[in-house]
């Protein structure tokens, strides 16, 4: 199949979709189940490439995992016993890489975690995690000054407890990795976060997963200190995974971009914080969204309906790009601030994203920690753009394409499968005009 997909303009989309379970919740539940003794149940499990990478990794660690077509999975755990030597592939997932590398430090011999995606995850630094694991007695190495993959870690009996300091500025994922590792050490572990924490909600998701699995994490009042006391062991649990917030944002933004749309998204829990902040942000932008139980219904935004706003994106970081794409059609200036961690994802979601959107005809500026969108009523499109190995970029480009004059040809569209493998099939099912296309005449 061609690696380029064409998304043509649409005046209206209609139907009901059920996006997959969250990648973040699924990979955490899989790892917790792997480290437990007994059978863990995961409901509404995600099915993207990142989840697949964690599944393969957990099986390599000794877990038996059974997945069903109804998104209900079971995990037969190892009781925390790891193979002496294991080699794992994190796919293109930062969270999979950091969690597996951290837990792999408990291996007696060596755990090597790498990636086949050298142009994306292969360029992401892990120096914070490597330094923290060394503080706990592990022997760890990465590639280059910033410890890019592959990562080699080993510790076993050499691991010890104590206080470990780690920077949370670039990513919260290494902090989550340390919390997963701590119960395997056998001594009290205190994690002290320096230089801020990029995604406190994701660390909270880790703490909640661990709590369901029998591990209590004591968090400081400012969320910058965490303590795991010795003597705790992983227990089997039932994990109900929320719907993936970034996938919900992608659907809501695409539907809002087609003026005559009425699209319902099911499975969105009322207490889903990230989804709630995304809905609030869209409402401020002028998008009409109604909620009934666990269903959100979004209506297409008419030309004079979208309005520019200033938004703090730190609470809904994974939803920022599709919303920024929609903001390209809101005349005036929209600002997404406090989003510097977007630079340390599958691509630089500020610079790389801005370049692709501008190539399509949008007008976006960047700051170190902000995206500044200068919206306008019409964008011509008609160009070929790149997904940059990033599912969020692909969803954002689809949003821009649906409302453009001539659509877009998106190269590398399969990256959307990191979290939402059937994204384009689902768009077609609600009336979007989508098709693979070599598009030799596309201009750049």
ZAKE-96282 format. One record per residue (C-alpha): residue number from 1; x, y, z. Coordinates in pm, whole numbers, plus 50000, padded with zeros to 5 digits. Example, Ala and Ser with C-alpha at 12.3 -4.5 7.8 and 13.67 -1.06 7.14 Angstrom:
2
- 1, 51230, 49550, 50780
- 2, 51367, 49894, 50714
***
This chain:
444
- 1, 50000, 50000, 50000
- 2, 50108, 50358, 49942
- 3, 50248, 50541, 50242
- 4, 50054, 50852, 50145
- 5, 49686, 50905, 50217
- 6, 49473, 51184, 50076
- 7, 49217, 51355, 50300
- 8, 48978, 51562, 50093
- 9, 48748, 51844, 50207
- 10, 48418, 51747, 50370
- 11, 48116, 51965, 50441
- 12, 47972, 51736, 50706
- 13, 48036, 51410, 50892
- 14, 47774, 51202, 51072
- 15, 47773, 50888, 51284
- 16, 47894, 50733, 51608
- 17, 48247, 50622, 51690
- 18, 48407, 50436, 51982
- 19, 48779, 50526, 51997
- 20, 49016, 50273, 52155
- 21, 49120, 50255, 52517
- 22, 49402, 50480, 52627
- 23, 49755, 50378, 52540
- 24, 49884, 50521, 52867
- 25, 49641, 50325, 53082
- 26, 49681, 50002, 52887
- 27, 50062, 49988, 52893
- 28, 50067, 50060, 53266
- 29, 49810, 49789, 53336
- 30, 50002, 49538, 53121
- 31, 50325, 49598, 53310
- 32, 50158, 49591, 53652
- 33, 49991, 49262, 53560
- 34, 50323, 49122, 53441
- 35, 50486, 49195, 53778
- 36, 50198, 49044, 53981
- 37, 50136, 48685, 54086
- 38, 49805, 48565, 53942
- 39, 49559, 48685, 53680
- 40, 49508, 49052, 53599
- 41, 49210, 49164, 53391
- 42, 49225, 49468, 53161
- 43, 48898, 49608, 53025
- 44, 48871, 49846, 52728
- 45, 49234, 49780, 52641
- 46, 49393, 49990, 52370
- 47, 49509, 49830, 52047
- 48, 49761, 50066, 51889
- 49, 50123, 50000, 51799
- 50, 50248, 50132, 52133
- 51, 50026, 49884, 52318
- 52, 50149, 49608, 52089
- 53, 50509, 49696, 52176
- 54, 50436, 49673, 52550
- 55, 50251, 49345, 52499
- 56, 50549, 49193, 52318
- 57, 50782, 49328, 52586
- 58, 50578, 49188, 52874
- 59, 50562, 48849, 52707
- 60, 50941, 48856, 52674
- 61, 50955, 48922, 53048
- 62, 50755, 48603, 53104
- 63, 50391, 48713, 53114
- 64, 50113, 48521, 52939
- 65, 49873, 48767, 52778
- 66, 49544, 48686, 52612
- 67, 49353, 48952, 52421
- 68, 48992, 48936, 52313
- 69, 48803, 49111, 52034
- 70, 48588, 49284, 52298
- 71, 48895, 49473, 52431
- 72, 48907, 49254, 52743
- 73, 49251, 49108, 52815
- 74, 49400, 48884, 53081
- 75, 49760, 48881, 53204
- 76, 49919, 48591, 53390
- 77, 50201, 48755, 53581
- 78, 50553, 48652, 53677
- 79, 50546, 48758, 54041
- 80, 50821, 49011, 53968
- 81, 51074, 48751, 53854
- 82, 51257, 48869, 53544
- 83, 51473, 48672, 53297
- 84, 51847, 48698, 53352
- 85, 51896, 48849, 53007
- 86, 51633, 48995, 52779
- 87, 51627, 49217, 52469
- 88, 51315, 49428, 52409
- 89, 51188, 49654, 52130
- 90, 50991, 49959, 52246
- 91, 50852, 50029, 51899
- 92, 50812, 50406, 51878
- 93, 50678, 50459, 52229
- 94, 50855, 50669, 52488
- 95, 50644, 50539, 52776
- 96, 50711, 50177, 52678
- 97, 51084, 50247, 52652
- 98, 51109, 50420, 52990
- 99, 50889, 50174, 53183
- 100, 51061, 49865, 53044
- 101, 51409, 50009, 53092
- 102, 51335, 50105, 53454
- 103, 51186, 49768, 53547
- 104, 51462, 49596, 53348
- 105, 51713, 49729, 53600
- 106, 51592, 49450, 53829
- 107, 51727, 49191, 53585
- 108, 52016, 48984, 53721
- 109, 52220, 49017, 53405
- 110, 52119, 49262, 53133
- 111, 51802, 49412, 52988
- 112, 51845, 49595, 52660
- 113, 51560, 49813, 52538
- 114, 51588, 49951, 52187
- 115, 51380, 50069, 51892
- 116, 51367, 50017, 51517
- 117, 51252, 50380, 51477
- 118, 51591, 50549, 51474
- 119, 51455, 50871, 51321
- 120, 51196, 50920, 51596
- 121, 51224, 50740, 51931
- 122, 51586, 50662, 51849
- 123, 51668, 51032, 51883
- 124, 51496, 51086, 52221
- 125, 51725, 51128, 52518
- 126, 51696, 50929, 52839
- 127, 51977, 51076, 53045
- 128, 51741, 51154, 53335
- 129, 51637, 50790, 53370
- 130, 51990, 50652, 53325
- 131, 52126, 50886, 53593
- 132, 51846, 50796, 53835
- 133, 51895, 50421, 53788
- 134, 52266, 50462, 53855
- 135, 52179, 50633, 54183
- 136, 51993, 50314, 54278
- 137, 52295, 50095, 54203
- 138, 52221, 49987, 53847
- 139, 52475, 49964, 53567
- 140, 52317, 50155, 53276
- 141, 52424, 50290, 52941
- 142, 52265, 50468, 52648
- 143, 52388, 50599, 52314
- 144, 52556, 50939, 52298
- 145, 52567, 51218, 52553
- 146, 52188, 51218, 52600
- 147, 52153, 50838, 52639
- 148, 51944, 50766, 52331
- 149, 51825, 50408, 52266
- 150, 51925, 50133, 52284
- 151, 51947, 50138, 52664
- 152, 52137, 49867, 52849
- 153, 52045, 49826, 53217
- 154, 52126, 49572, 53486
- 155, 52115, 49570, 53860
- 156, 51959, 49269, 54026
- 157, 52100, 49224, 54377
- 158, 52312, 49539, 54337
- 159, 52003, 49760, 54350
- 160, 51945, 49948, 54672
- 161, 51692, 50193, 54808
- 162, 51739, 50548, 54928
- 163, 51665, 50888, 54784
- 164, 51699, 50942, 54411
- 165, 51679, 51282, 54242
- 166, 51550, 51316, 53887
- 167, 51456, 51598, 53651
- 168, 51094, 51598, 53535
- 169, 51122, 51893, 53298
- 170, 51137, 51705, 52969
- 171, 50916, 51410, 53057
- 172, 50733, 51255, 53350
- 173, 50785, 50904, 53208
- 174, 51116, 50833, 53387
- 175, 50946, 50919, 53718
- 176, 50674, 50664, 53643
- 177, 50944, 50411, 53556
- 178, 51111, 50455, 53894
- 179, 50778, 50407, 54073
- 180, 50720, 50079, 53888
- 181, 51074, 49964, 53976
- 182, 51069, 50063, 54344
- 183, 50867, 49765, 54481
- 184, 51115, 49524, 54317
- 185, 51413, 49665, 54508
- 186, 51314, 49548, 54857
- 187, 51408, 49871, 55035
- 188, 51241, 50207, 55084
- 189, 51273, 50433, 54779
- 190, 51213, 50807, 54773
- 191, 51194, 50990, 54440
- 192, 51259, 51364, 54448
- 193, 51165, 51550, 54129
- 194, 51372, 51850, 54025
- 195, 51314, 52123, 53761
- 196, 50937, 52073, 53751
- 197, 50718, 51788, 53632
- 198, 50599, 51801, 53272
- 199, 50285, 51588, 53309
- 200, 50166, 51544, 53670
- 201, 49847, 51374, 53548
- 202, 50051, 51090, 53394
- 203, 50237, 51029, 53720
- 204, 49900, 51025, 53894
- 205, 49783, 50765, 53642
- 206, 50085, 50555, 53738
- 207, 50007, 50591, 54109
- 208, 49646, 50485, 54052
- 209, 49753, 50180, 53848
- 210, 49999, 50081, 54120
- 211, 49735, 50129, 54390
- 212, 49499, 49889, 54215
- 213, 49791, 49646, 54196
- 214, 49867, 49652, 54570
- 215, 50142, 49915, 54570
- 216, 50097, 50230, 54778
- 217, 50288, 50540, 54669
- 218, 50305, 50823, 54921
- 219, 50306, 51153, 54733
- 220, 50423, 51485, 54875
- 221, 50178, 51776, 54889
- 222, 50338, 51950, 54591
- 223, 50364, 51636, 54378
- 224, 50742, 51656, 54365
- 225, 50829, 51381, 54615
- 226, 50719, 51018, 54610
- 227, 50792, 50737, 54855
- 228, 50748, 50362, 54812
- 229, 50810, 50164, 55130
- 230, 50970, 49820, 55134
- 231, 50773, 49498, 55165
- 232, 50507, 49568, 54903
- 233, 50437, 49320, 54623
- 234, 50235, 49343, 54306
- 235, 49892, 49179, 54323
- 236, 49654, 49092, 54038
- 237, 49384, 49350, 53973
- 238, 49104, 49460, 53743
- 239, 49192, 49769, 53538
- 240, 48919, 49965, 53356
- 241, 49108, 50166, 53094
- 242, 48955, 50503, 52998
- 243, 48906, 50596, 52633
- 244, 49218, 50749, 52482
- 245, 49192, 51127, 52527
- 246, 49418, 51209, 52232
- 247, 49204, 50992, 52004
- 248, 48887, 51160, 52134
- 249, 49045, 51498, 52062
- 250, 49135, 51388, 51709
- 251, 48778, 51286, 51631
- 252, 48620, 51592, 51794
- 253, 48851, 51829, 51605
- 254, 48797, 51664, 51266
- 255, 48418, 51664, 51315
- 256, 48418, 52026, 51428
- 257, 48619, 52120, 51119
- 258, 48340, 52003, 50884
- 259, 48065, 52266, 50931
- 260, 47759, 52040, 50889
- 261, 47878, 51758, 51117
- 262, 47703, 51577, 51398
- 263, 47929, 51304, 51538
- 264, 47896, 51112, 51863
- 265, 48194, 50966, 52050
- 266, 48109, 50693, 52300
- 267, 48296, 50555, 52600
- 268, 48415, 50888, 52742
- 269, 48376, 50869, 53119
- 270, 48241, 51176, 53297
- 271, 48543, 51177, 53530
- 272, 48801, 51158, 53249
- 273, 49004, 51467, 53340
- 274, 49204, 51501, 53018
- 275, 48896, 51456, 52798
- 276, 48707, 51705, 53013
- 277, 48976, 51971, 52969
- 278, 48977, 51905, 52594
- 279, 48600, 51956, 52577
- 280, 48629, 52278, 52778
- 281, 48899, 52407, 52543
- 282, 48689, 52329, 52235
- 283, 48389, 52500, 52391
- 284, 48597, 52814, 52449
- 285, 48695, 52797, 52082
- 286, 48325, 52808, 51990
- 287, 48262, 52438, 51926
- 288, 47926, 52301, 52041
- 289, 47956, 51973, 52231
- 290, 47680, 51795, 52421
- 291, 47724, 51515, 52678
- 292, 47482, 51232, 52757
- 293, 47614, 50970, 53002
- 294, 47941, 50848, 52846
- 295, 47877, 50999, 52501
- 296, 47999, 51329, 52358
- 297, 47821, 51472, 52053
- 298, 48010, 51736, 51858
- 299, 47861, 51967, 51596
- 300, 48049, 52120, 51304
- 301, 48159, 52480, 51348
- 302, 48021, 52730, 51099
- 303, 48264, 52983, 50945
- 304, 48169, 53262, 51189
- 305, 48153, 53032, 51492
- 306, 48520, 52957, 51566
- 307, 48694, 53214, 51782
- 308, 49055, 53269, 51892
- 309, 49143, 53205, 52257
- 310, 49440, 53178, 52493
- 311, 49473, 52832, 52645
- 312, 49707, 52673, 52898
- 313, 49775, 52342, 52726
- 314, 49959, 52175, 53014
- 315, 49650, 51988, 53132
- 316, 49556, 51840, 52792
- 317, 49898, 51815, 52625
- 318, 49813, 51516, 52403
- 319, 49512, 51703, 52261
- 320, 49688, 52028, 52171
- 321, 49783, 51955, 51809
- 322, 49435, 51867, 51671
- 323, 49295, 52172, 51853
- 324, 49573, 52390, 51713
- 325, 49486, 52265, 51363
- 326, 49123, 52362, 51417
- 327, 49235, 52702, 51548
- 328, 49394, 52769, 51209
- 329, 49037, 52848, 51092
- 330, 48952, 53082, 51382
- 331, 49027, 53436, 51256
- 332, 49261, 53601, 51504
- 333, 49537, 53469, 51727
- 334, 49506, 53156, 51941
- 335, 49782, 53074, 52190
- 336, 49858, 52734, 52345
- 337, 50101, 52802, 52630
- 338, 50300, 52588, 52878
- 339, 50350, 52309, 52623
- 340, 50731, 52276, 52608
- 341, 50715, 51898, 52680
- 342, 50563, 51861, 52332
- 343, 50915, 51907, 52200
- 344, 51023, 51573, 52348
- 345, 50766, 51340, 52192
- 346, 50782, 51117, 51882
- 347, 50888, 51434, 51704
- 348, 50926, 51794, 51811
- 349, 50553, 51863, 51827
- 350, 50617, 52237, 51826
- 351, 50879, 52295, 51552
- 352, 50806, 51991, 51334
- 353, 50431, 52042, 51364
- 354, 50458, 52412, 51279
- 355, 50665, 52334, 50968
- 356, 50409, 52086, 50833
- 357, 50112, 52312, 50905
- 358, 50280, 52611, 50741
- 359, 50364, 52395, 50438
- 360, 49990, 52330, 50410
- 361, 49911, 52702, 50418
- 362, 49854, 52772, 50788
- 363, 50017, 53059, 50975
- 364, 50177, 52945, 51302
- 365, 50459, 53083, 51515
- 366, 50643, 52903, 51791
- 367, 50804, 52989, 52119
- 368, 51006, 52759, 52343
- 369, 50690, 52660, 52529
- 370, 50407, 52783, 52308
- 371, 50226, 52752, 51976
- 372, 50082, 53075, 51839
- 373, 49820, 53022, 51568
- 374, 49714, 53308, 51343
- 375, 49381, 53184, 51216
- 376, 49207, 53272, 50892
- 377, 48876, 53171, 50735
- 378, 49025, 52971, 50447
- 379, 49333, 52757, 50384
- 380, 49397, 52628, 50034
- 381, 49584, 52306, 50108
- 382, 49655, 52095, 49802
- 383, 50002, 52006, 49930
- 384, 50181, 51692, 50046
- 385, 50276, 51699, 50413
- 386, 50454, 51458, 50646
- 387, 50328, 51283, 50957
- 388, 50673, 51302, 51121
- 389, 50639, 50953, 51275
- 390, 50379, 51098, 51513
- 391, 50014, 51001, 51555
- 392, 49919, 51342, 51694
- 393, 50067, 51525, 51394
- 394, 49875, 51296, 51156
- 395, 49544, 51360, 51332
- 396, 49608, 51735, 51325
- 397, 49686, 51730, 50953
- 398, 49360, 51542, 50892
- 399, 49174, 51815, 51081
- 400, 49331, 52086, 50868
- 401, 49260, 51889, 50548
- 402, 48888, 51839, 50612
- 403, 48818, 52213, 50618
- 404, 49073, 52317, 50352
- 405, 48986, 52406, 49993
- 406, 49180, 52122, 49828
- 407, 49262, 51870, 50101
- 408, 49605, 51729, 50188
- 409, 49816, 51426, 50101
- 410, 49967, 51296, 50426
- 411, 50290, 51100, 50392
- 412, 50363, 50856, 50674
- 413, 49999, 50835, 50779
- 414, 50041, 50490, 50936
- 415, 50201, 50655, 51239
- 416, 49845, 50720, 51355
- 417, 49845, 50350, 51445
- 418, 50058, 50423, 51751
- 419, 49737, 50494, 51938
- 420, 49441, 50465, 51697
- 421, 49502, 50207, 51427
- 422, 49156, 50244, 51266
- 423, 49148, 50625, 51270
- 424, 49110, 50672, 50895
- 425, 48875, 50377, 50856
- 426, 48656, 50531, 51125
- 427, 48667, 50868, 50950
- 428, 48550, 50702, 50630
- 429, 48265, 50536, 50818
- 430, 48125, 50877, 50916
- 431, 48158, 51019, 50566
- 432, 48511, 51156, 50537
- 433, 48666, 51141, 50191
- 434, 48984, 50944, 50246
- 435, 49196, 50736, 50011
- 436, 49554, 50622, 49950
- 437, 49717, 50827, 49681
- 438, 50069, 50851, 49540
- 439, 49979, 51208, 49444
- 440, 50270, 51269, 49209
- 441, 50148, 51620, 49141
- 442, 50134, 51725, 49505
- 443, 50340, 52032, 49571
- 444, 50545, 52113, 49875
***
